[in-house]
Amino acid sequence: LFVENISFKSGQFRHAIRVMVALMIGLVVSRLFNLGHHSYWVLMTIIIILKPSYSLGRQKNIDRIGGTIIGGIISFLTIYFISDVDAIFVVICFATLLSCSMLRINYFVYAIGMTMMVILSYDFISSKIMSEVLMQRILNSGIGCAIGYVASLFVLPNWEHVQKNQYAAEVMATNKAYFIPVAGYFIGKPLAIEYFKLCRKNAFIALANLSDNFQRMLSDPKRQQVKLQEYHQFVVTSNMLCSYIASLSYYAQQEDKRFVSEEFTLVYSQIKQNFDTVQHALALTGDEEAGTVLRQLPVNQKLMELLEQRKKELQVSQDGAHNTSIRKFLTDYKTINSLFNLINGVVADQKKTVTELAKR
C-alpha cells in the first residue's frame, strides 16, 4: 500500500507534497520577517487547514480565520469589561472546555475557544504580553491561512471533478447489486436477507459518497466545476433509482408467493441489461458507442387479466360487497409493476447523462 501511493496519481502523495511545500514556504516567511516567538503558529495553521480536498481545506481556512478573529474580539472585550481575576479564570475554564469539546464537531467554535484560552491565559502574566500575543495570533494565523490557501490552489491540487466518474461507477454498481436480489424474488429466486441487507447498505454508502463529492465540487472554483449540470442530474436520478429499489424491496420482504410471476422474467433481464449498458457507457473514454437501452418494458399480461377480471367483478357486484384481499393484492401487484417501469425509466435516462460524464 505504501509503495502504491508513491505516485502522482495518488491523492495522498500529492497532499504530502503540498503540505511539504507549504511548510517550507511558511518556515522561510517566518524566519525572513522575524514573526516573533510564536511564529510556529504559521506552521501549525498550515498543517491544520491543509486537507487532501480543496473544498475541505477552504472551509477549514474560513473557520480558522473567522474563529481566530472572533475569539480575539471576545477576549479583548472580556479583559476590557471584566477586571476581576477570578471571573476571567472562569471564562478561561469555559473557553478550554469549549475548545476541547468542539475539536471534532465544529472547528469554527473550537478556534474561538482556543484563541480565547491562549490570549486570556497570557493576560494573567501581563497585559502588555497579552496585546502582543493577540496581534501575533491574528497575524501568524492569517499568514498560515494565506499560504495554505495558495498551496491548495496551485500545488498539485485535487479537484472533485476528477473523481466524479469513479463515484458514479460505484453508485451504478451498488444499485445494480441492490436491484438483483430484490427483483430476483419476483421471478422465483429466494431472498437472502443478510445478502440483501449488505447490498442495501453498500448502495446507501455509495449514494452518500456521491452526494458528498457533488457538494464538495460546489465549493471548487467555477472553472473546476466540470459538467456540473450533468453531474447534478446523475445525483438526482441515482437518489430516485435507489428509492424505487427500496420501495420494491418492501414487497419482496413480504415474501408473498402471489407476487412471483413469469411475467417479470423479461422485465428483470431487460433492466439488468440496461444497467450493464449504462455501466459500459460510463467506462468509455472515447467516441465509442455503448449500445442502446430499451425504455419500454414488456406488457404484463397477468396484470391486464387481473384488471379485466376486477372490472367485470365491479360491473356484476353493485352492492359494494367486494373481496378485500383480492383488491389489496391487485393494488400491490400493480404497484410492483409500476416500480419496475420507474426503475427501467430512470436507468434509461441515466444512459444519456453518463455518456456526457464519460467524455473528456
Buried (B, 14 or more C-beta within 10 A) or exposed (E): EEEEEEEEEEBEBBBBEBBEBBBEBBBEBBEEEEBBEBBBBBBBBBEBBBBBBBBBBBBBBBBBBEBBBBBBBBBBEBBEEBEEEEEBEEBBEEBBEBBEEBBEEBBBBBBBBBBBBBBBBBBEEEEEEBBBBBEBBBBBBBBBBBBBBEBBEEBBBBBBBEBBBEBBBBBBBBBBBBBBBBBBBBBEBEBEEEEBEBBBEBBBEBBEBBBBBBEBBEBBEEEBBBBBEBBBBBBBBBBBBBEBBBBBBEBBEEEEEEBBBEBBEEBBEBBBBBBBBBBBBBBBEEEEEBEEBBBEBEEBEBBEEBBEEBEEEEEEEEEEEEEEEEEEBBEBBBBBBBBBBBBBBBBBBBBEBBBBBBEE
